[in-house]
């Protein structure tokens, strides 16, 4: 009872600090504040006061995003103080440590780079997990232009839209968005997917409608999921998200479904990924405030599939000189403990962290403690865990250096919060790549038993050369005592190993050339060679040919070898900006039957895709053929695709 009262007092304190006496926001467009890659913060409404704003969502593993970034940086320099360019990074805790070194090495000094690590802004603006995505706002906060994906030459249309906006403002004309007045406070995004499998003769139709209404500092919304049927065969219409949110001044209060991220997810990282069916949302109340140098958040909520009462709070303080100190605490009580004899189980989790940007580099460090107590097993029911994560970056001119270290011992927090995924997601040192086969066998991080290191080096110059070298090694933990020296122990067995290098040269006449090589030890040895050539026929028309080869040797245990095989993946794509993209993809291998999973066919896997980009931020795709599961960058966007054979149509509409 005392604990419940304390948590309610914490929520009330956060609310009272910021909600009392502040006026409603003047613009109907939603306001937001995010940390930036250089250690600062950016507020959207404050930025609008300076003039029009371009907001572009991107990620380090998204190949079309990386092609768009130099054009955004160039335009940001050309327009100067007239237009602000916000390149919002959407990397999760896996890769966010590499963002600042990447921006510095590439020399993108004209861009402000907010970090949307917890996908809070992506959710607010209904970006729905597809990058790149770009929005242009006029100085009144009205959406003038939206565009999903990037095709070579899309920057021509973007520059035209910005020039037209600035010319209208010069003659003091009102910008006509073509929308009724109420649409300034109402936004809706609809995403659908239809597929017919020629293998199973099964049809799937699923639709997601996300609608929100905003009036000043008040916002409410629902998300409706229609299944007729879903991949699991369900047929239903259900509201999967609903909330009420109030923002006033530097504080916000939200009731209903919510997601969140403390630090880099060591203790709390509630998120959604619709493609792989992860949704660790909580249902309850969350409040946050910014008061001077103090940022505070507190919540109380329950997962969608488990009868748990979870309380959490996070406080961060700006000491000065870009140094931030923070602490997180969380606890939950379950009437269904981890053992058959358990009736009552409680777990406490806490962490301390620090971060600082010091001009020529930055660091982040966090240490976590976990203690669980099983009330029905008083002698051996205690469960302790420890976690440590550190990141150190240095960058100067065209060079950057990044190092990460992790130690996770019995640190899974709230197991199966959505039936399968933990409520925390500590930084993983095995991250996604912008290549299909390198992502084919991802490493599943074990927050209960894993330690390792990751090192990245990058060089990029004005002549168009970019060189990247990366290495990672992860081990299981042999020494389970919690001494500081054991946090860096390397006596455990290797569970994942990576060496990767790539070279890119832009502006080789009308061509861009990229090549790379990767070595991975993950469920077998994988050696991968990749290459890509892009030919700019005209400023808005291009051909791209991508080829990847992977040699795999599978192990089946001591004294047993499943042998080796080769996989080849090819893509030929024609793009004409800003509307059309046509792609043909082929994958072949020489596996024998024992090397194939039960559901995998012999191939070859041949497919074609036609993509049409709709004005106002929409996208239509027709795909046909067969494919293996994995990340796929085609039609100007990157996303995960499951294994499939048949015909598929999917689309995105913005209203």
N, C-alpha and C positions, 0 to 999 in steps of 0.2 A: 504494500500500500504506500509506504514511504517513497519507494522508487518511482511509482506511478506519479505521485505528487511532484517529485523533483523534476521529472521529465516535462510535465505540464507547465511547471514554473519556467523551465528553460524555453519552451515554445512561446509562452506568454511574454517573456522578457525580450526575445528576439523581435516579436511582433510590435510590442509597445515602443521599443527603441526607435523604430523607423516609421510606423504608421501614424503616429500621433501628430496631427496638425499639418501634414503636408498636402500640397495641392495636387490635383490630377494632372497628368501629362497633357500638354497642349495639343500634341499631335495624336491622331487616331492610330498611327502606325505603332506597333509594339516597340517598347524600349528594351534594351539589353546592355549588359556590361560583361566583358570578357578580359581575361589576362592575355597579354601579347607575348610573342616569342622573344622580345628584347627585355622582358621583365616588367613592363608597364601594364597599364589597363587602357581600354578604349570603351567609351560609352556612345551608343548609337545616336541618341538624341543630341548630345553635345556635338557630335560629328556633323549632323544635319545642319546645325546652325552655321557651319562654314560654307555650305552649298551642297550640290548634288553628291551622291555617294554611290559607288559601285561595290556590291558585295558579291564575292566569288568564293564558292566552296571548292576545296581541293584536298588531295591527300598525296603523301610521298610515294605510295604504291600505284597511283593512278597515272597511266601513261598519257592519256589525253590532257590531264591536268598539267603535267610537266611541259607539254607542248604549248599550252596556253599561257603559262606563267611569264615567260619573257615578254610577250606582247602586252600583258597587263602592266608589267613594270615599265616598259617603254612608254605606254600611254600615260601612266601616272606621272612620269617625268615631264612629258610634253604638256599636260594640262596644268601641272603645278598646283597652285592653291585653288584653282577653279573647281576641281573634282577630287574627292578623296577615294582612294582605292583600298578596300579592305579585303585581303586574301585570307579567308577564314579556313584554317586548317582543321580537318576532320579526323586526323589520325587518332586512334585510341591509345591506351596506355602502352601498347606494344611498340609504337614507333614515334610517339610525340617527342622523345628525347632527341631525335635526329632532325627536328624541324629547324631549330635555330642555326645549327651548323650548315644545313643545306641552304637556307636563305642567305647566310653570310658568304658562303663560298661562291654562290651564283651571282652575288652582287645585286640582289633585289632590294636596293636601298630605298626605292621610291614607294614600296608597299608597306602598309601596316598589316601585321599578320596576327589576328586574334586566334586563340587556341580553343576550339570547341571539342575538347577531349571527351567530355561527357555527353556529347550530342544534344545539349540543351537547346542551342540555337537552331540546329538542324530540325529538331522537333517543333520548335516555335514557328519556324518559317516553312514547315511541311516539305522539307527537301527529300524525305522518304528514302534516304540511303543510296541515291544515285549521284555520282559526281563525275565531272564537274557540273556545277549549277550556278548560274549568275543572275543577279537582279540589279537593275539600275533604279535608284530613287531620285526624284527631284528634291529641291531644298525644303519642300513641304512634307516630305515623307511619303509621297505617292509613288507607286510602282509605275515606271514608264516602260520598262523593258525587262523581259525574262528570257532566259535561254538555258536549255538543258543540253549537256554534252559539249564537246569541242571537236570541230573539224578544221583542218588546215584552211585558213581564210576566214573563219568566223569573226576574227577581230575587225574585218572590214565593215561588217554590219554593226558591230558594237560601236566603232568609232563614228559611223554615220548617225546612230541614235544619240550619242553624246553631243556631237556637233549640232544636231537639230535642237536638242534640249537647250544648249547654251545660247543658240541664236534666238530662240523664243524668249528666253529670260532677258536677253539684251534689250528687246523691244517691249519688255514688260507685258508679254502676252500670257494668258492662262493656258496651261498645258492641259489638253483634253485627252484623258486616258481611255475614252471610249467606254467607260463603265458607269453604271448608275451610281448616284451619290452614296447609297447604303453600302456599296461594295468596298468603300474605304475602311469599313469596320468588320466586314465579313470576308473570310477567305476559305477556300475549299480546294482540296486536292483529291483526285480520284485516280486510283491505280488498279488496273485489271489484268488478269492473265487467263488465257484460254489455251488448253493444250489437248491434243489427241495423240495417244500413243499407238503407233502401228504394231508395237510389240505386244502390248496387253489389251489393245482395243478399248482403252479406258479414256473417258473424257474428264477433264477437270476445268472448272470455272470458279475463279475466286476474285472478289472485288473488295477493295479497301477505300472507304470514303471518310476523309478527315475534314471536319468542318469546325471552324472556330469563329466566335463573335467577340469583338472588342469595342468598348466604349470608354474612352479615356484610360484610366488605370484598371478597369474591370475587364476580365476576359473569361470566356467559358468555351468549352468545346467537347465534342464527342467523336469517336471513330467507330464506324459501322463496318463489320466484316461480313460479307455475304459469301456463302459457300454452296455451290450447286453443281457438283459436290466439290469437296476439298481433296487434297492428296490422300487423306485418311478415309475418304468415303463419307464424311459428314455432310449433311445438308441442313443449313441453318442460317439465320440472320441474327447476329448478336452485336451488342455494343461492347467493344473490348476496351475502350478507354473513355472516361468521362471525368471532368474536373471543373472547378470554379477557382479563379485566380484573381487576386487583387494586388495591385502594385501602386505604391505611393511614395514619392521621394526615393529614398535609397533602401526601401524595404519591400518585401513581397510575401504574400501568404497564399498557399495553394491547398485546396481540399479536394480529395478524390484520388485518382491514379497519378503517380509521379515516379520519375526516374531521378538519379543523382549520382554524383561522383565526388569523393573527398580525396584531395591530393591527386595521386595517380592510380587510385583504385586498390591500394594495399588492403584496406578494410572494407570500403563500401564503393560499389560500382554497379548500380542498377541500370540496365539498358535493354534495348530490343533489337533483334535482328530477325526480320520476318522470313528471310530466305531459308535460314537454317532453324527456324522455329524456336528462337530463344526470346523469352520475355520475362525478365526478372523484376517487373514493376511492383511497386508497393501500393497499397490502398490505405490512405490515412490523411495526414496533414504534414506539411513541410513549410517552414518559414525561414527567411534569411534577411539579413540587413548589412549595410555598409555604413559605418559610423566613423568618419575620419580615417584613421589608420587601421581600424578594426573591422574584420569581416566575420560574420557568425551565421551558422545555419543549424537548425535543429529539426528533427522529424520524429514522428511516431506513426508506424504503419505495419501492415501485414502482407505477406506474399499472397499471390492469387491462388495457390494450390496447397498451402500449408497453414495450419492453425498456430501461428507464431505471433507474438507481440514484440516488435522490434523498436527500440528507441536508439537514436543516434544524435550526436552533436559534434560540430566542427568549428573551431575558432582559429583565425589566422590574423597575425599582427604585423604591420609594416614597421620594422625597426628603423628604417632609413637606409640610404645607399643601396637601394634595390635588394635589401635583405628582408626575407619574410620568415617568421617562425610560426608554427602551427601545431595544434594538438587535436586529436580525434578520439572520441569514445563511443562505444556502441555495446548494447547488451540485448539479449533476447531470452525469453522463457518459453519452453515447450512442455506440454503435458504428454508428449510422446517422445521419450528420450532415445538415444542412439542404441540402447540395448533392449533386449526383450523384457528384462526385469525393470526397465525404467518407466516411471510414471511422471516424474518431474525432472527437467534438465534445464540448467541455466548456463549461459556462456557470456563472458565479458571479453571485450577486445578494445585495445587502446594503441595509439601510436603518437610519436612526436616526429616532426619533419622540419626541414629548413631548405630554403632555396634562395639563390642570389644570382643576378646577372651583373658581372663586373667589367663590362665593356668588351674585353677581348675573349670572353668565355662566360660560362655559367655552371652552376652545380645544383644538384637536387639530392637530398639524402633523407631517408625515412626508416625508422625502427619501430616494429610492432610487437605487441605482446598479446597472447590469447590464453584464456583460462576457462575451462569448462568444468562444471560440477554436476555430477549425477547423484541426486539425493537418495537414491535407492542402493547405491554402492559406496558407502561411506569410506571404505578402506582403499579401494582401487578405482574409484570413479572419477578422480581428477584427471583432467586432460589439459596439458600445457603446450603452447606453441610459440614460435618466434619467427620473425621475418625481418629481413634487412634488404634495402634497395638503395643503391647509390649510382649517380650519373655525373660525369665530369666532361665538359666540352671546352675546347679551345678553338678559336678561329681567328685568322688574320689574313686579310686580302683574299686571294683565291684558294687558300688552304683551310681545311677544317679537320678537327680530330674529335672523336666521341668515344667515350668508354662507359660501359655499364657493368654493374655487378649485382647479383641477386642471391639471396639465401632464404628459402621458404621451407620451414620445418613444422609440420602439423598446423598449417595456417589456412585451411579451407574454412571460410566463414559462412555459416548458414548453408549447409549442404542441400542441394536440390531445391533451391528457392523457387524455381518454376517447374520442378519435377526432375530436372537434370543438371542445372547449372548453379554454381555457388553465387552468393550475393556479392562476394568480392572478386576482383579480377586483377591481381597484381601484374606489374609489367612483365611481359614475356620477352626474353632475349632472342627468340626465334620469330621473325616478323615476315610480313608479306612482301613479295617482289612484284615488279611490273612485268613479269614473264609468266606464261601459263604453266610450263612444266616445272619450274622452280617452286611453284606453289602446290604441286600435285600431291605431295605427301606432307601435310603440315604437322608440326610438332605440337602435341597437346600438352600444355604446361601442367605440371603437378604441383599445386600449392602446398601439398603435404610433404613433399620430398624432392627438392630440386635446388641446385646451386650452380652458378656459372658466371661467365664473362662474355662481353661482346665488345668488339673494337671496330670502328669505322674510320676510314681516311678518305678525304675527297679533295680534288683539285679541279678548278674550273677557271678558264681565262677568257679574255675578250675576243680571242680568235675562234671561239666556238668549241674548244676542247674541254671535255669533262671526263675525269678519271675517278673511279670509285673502287675502293678495296674494303672488304668486310670479312670479319672472322668471328665465330662464336663457338663456344663449347659449354655444354650443360652436363652436369653429373648428378647422380643420386647422392644422398647424404649418408655417410657411414658413421661419423662421430656425432651423436645426438645430444651431447651436453652443450649447454648454451654459453660457452666461453667465447670471447670476442675472436680469439685466434681460430676457433672452429668455423666461424662464419666465412673464412677464406680457405678452408680445408679442401684439398684436391685429391683425396684418397678414394673417392667414390668412383663407380663405374660410369663411363661416358654413355649418356642417353641421347645426345644430339650433338652434331658437329657440322660446322659450315665454314667454307672458304669461298669467297665470291669476288670477282673483279669484272669491271666493264669499262669500255672506252667509247666515247661518243664524239663525233665531229659534225658540227653544224656548218651550213653554208659552203659545202663543197660544190660550188656552182649552184645548180638548182636542187642539190641532193642533201640529205641528212643521213649519216651512217652511224650505226651502233653495233657493237659486238661485245660478247661477254662469255665468261666461263664460271661454273659453279661446281663445288664438290660438297655433297651432303652425306652424312651418315645418320640415317633416320629410317628405321624399319628396312634396312638394307643400304648398300652404298649406291649413291646416285651421282653420276658425272654428267654435267649438262653444258652444252655449247649453244649460244643464242646469237641471233643477228637480225638486224632490221635495216631496210633501206627505204627512204621516202623520197619520191620525186615530185617536186612542185612544178606541175605543168604550167599553171597560171597562179596568180595570187589566191584564187579560190578553188582550184582543182588540183587534186593530188592522187598519186598512186603509192601504196605502201605494200611492201612484201616482207613478211616476217617468217623466219625459220628457226626451229628449235630442235635439238637432238639430245636425247638422254639415254645413257647406258646405265642399266640397273642390275645390281647383283643382290638377290634376296637371300637372307639367311633363315633357316628354319630351326635353329638351335644347335647345340654341340653335336658334331658328328652327322649333321644333316644339312644339306645344301639344296635350295630350290633352283639354283642355277641363275643364269643371267639372261637379259633380254634388252632390246633397244626399242625406243619410242621416238617417232618423228612427228612434229606438229608444224603445219604451214598455214599461213593466212595471206590472201591477196585481197586488198581493199581499195576501192575507188571512192573518193569523197568529193562532193561538190557543195561547198558552203553557200548558204547556211542551212540547206534543207536536206539533201539526200546523201546516203552512204550505202554502198553495196559491197558485201564481203563474201568470200568463199573460203572455207576452212577444211583442212584435211588432217586426220591423225591416223598413223599406221604403226603397227608394232609386230614383232615376231615372237610373241609369247606362245608357249604351249599351254595346254588346257589346265595343268596343275598350277600354273602361275596366275590364272585368272580368278578373280572373285566369282562367286556363284552367279551373280546377276549380270556379269560383263560378257558381251558378245565378242566375237573374234575380230570385228572390224572388216575393212577400213571404216573409219568414222568420217563421213563427208557431210558437210552442211553448208547452207547458204543463208544469208541474212540481208534483208532490206530494211533500212531505217529512214523514217521521215520525221524531221523536227518541225513541230507545230509552233506557230507564233504564240506568244503569251506563256511560254514555258512548258509546252507539251511535247510528247514523243510517242511515235507509233513504230512498232517492230513486227515484222513477219519473219519467222525463222522456220526452217525445215531441214530435216536430215537426222543425223545421229551425232552424239557427242559424249565425252567423258566428263565427270564432275570436275569443277575447279573454277578459279577466277578467269574471267574472260573480258578483254577490252576490245570492243567492237562497236561500230556505229557511233563512236564518239564518247561512249560511257564505259565505265568498268563496274562489274558486279559479279557475285558468285553465281554460278549456274550448276544445278544438279545434273547427274547423268540422265540422258533422255534420248528417245528415238521416236520421231513423228513430226507433227506440225504444231507450231506454237505461235500465238499472237499475244502481245502484251503492249500496254500503253499507259501513258501518264497524261492527265489533263489537269490544268490549273484554271480556277475560275476567279 
